[in-house]
């Protein structure tokens, strides 16, 4: 059943007595049509739009449905017969007529919106000469006495009885569509919750992703981990930059094993260890008799890395002639063995690394500009150890466990004095130097603890342990207290009450000293980082 009634113009005069008499029957037919539409489209997304169109055919104009936002403080336009994009339109609680309906939970009827100062006309749609004046009706859409949205429309200016009748029809329609509107509201809330969870998970993944072969949780290292995660799944060339000993080979390994080439070869070439002729043969291979000493055919590292990843360490040491041949590999994925004219294809991913200033080398002509652009597709800069001091303790403990096992010398921990010296040192050799220092300390340590005196002489220098201008008496006392508390906590696996008993003070005082002396309790005892502060019980 459909209605043949067309929308009344909004500047039409009040209906005649005959028209007024026919209006109830017309509205009853409208409700019957709505019932049929809802039954035919039950559960379908199109049902709400069908309701709005039937209302428009029944003399209602600019029919609009709003939903309560997931936050519950505003109304969002869900659908409307008005032209234009309504997705960004909303009403705050108490704002305008529609916002007032949300605030009070009661319907609002405006006999003449031209004379209503609170009417927002948010759609900016009512313009002369098509429009002169209209009445506005807005009713709440409720489900189980809870507001889930509103239904509003314009009608021609009419007498109070006709306006009341049209309001009653909207009230009935609002009850009919309540389940539909509530369903849309739940979908909107689910979408908002899903979007929020996705953002949380992405942030958590960025925080938690760490290659198994790398140690460190400082902000600088988390940034490196995120970059590894971003580039690993692609095939682009990566350039690792940083000082010697910062772990560029570890990053290259992490990228390879996080990529889809992880089950293929990972081949390393130290370009600085070979001269020009040996490097060319090492990379591309050579034919038998290609040069003096080439007594047999040799496969190059590019061929060995087929399908996998080729890691070129210290690429800044390439000679100009080798740079040209490498450029061809990067551009065309082609190469030739030394002494051969047969062109071979190379299905490899290249990761390059350098500690040299390539930009300066380009300026002085020792490094080709086109090769620079070919390898500098996705640069990752590795921070020096002195800029990530928060990671020194974790790195030292990891290296200690490895060296202690390899040298078959059980070392339980590093003393507070030694930790202070390790974190104060400037580490020009970065992680590689730290590894050497810990290995030296494991060898010379007496007992199961590495003390400050067990560290190499380079860390015993005054400028490695003392600030400029010496140290004050208060600082010396604080350092003694810090060492005593940390040693007591380590003896008892971080249990504050037991450490306090050894020290002859209260647990509350130990907690106070942990804060004031800035003792890194969470880093020293990660397994107890969630222990509540209770002076009576741990």
Secondary structure, DSSP 4 states (H G I P E B T S, - for coil): ----PPPPPTTPPPPPHHHHHHHHHHHHHHHHHHHHHHHHTTT-TTHHHHHHHHHHHTT-EEEEEEEE-TTSSEEEEEEESSSS--TT-EEETTSHHHHHHHHH-S-EEES-GGG-TT---TT----TTT-S--EEEEEEEEETTEEEEEEEEEE----HHHHHHHHHHHHHHHHHTHHHHHHHHHHHHHHHHHHHHHHHHHHHHHHH---TT----SHHHHHHHHHHHHHHTS---EEEE--TTS-HHHHHHHHHHTSTTTTS-EEEEEGGGS-HHHHHHHHHEE-TTSSTT--S-EE-HHHHTTTSEEEEETGGG--HHHHHHHHHHHHHSEEE-BT---EEE---EEEEEESS-HHHHHHTTSS-HHHHHHH-SEEEEPPPGGG-GGGHHHHHHHHHHHHHHHTT----EE-HHHHHHHHHS--TTHHHHHHHHHHHHHHH--SSEE-GGGS-GGGSSHHHHS-TT---HHHHHHHHHHHHHHHHHHHTTT-HHHHHHHHTS-HHHHHHHHHHTT--HHHH-GGGTT----SS--
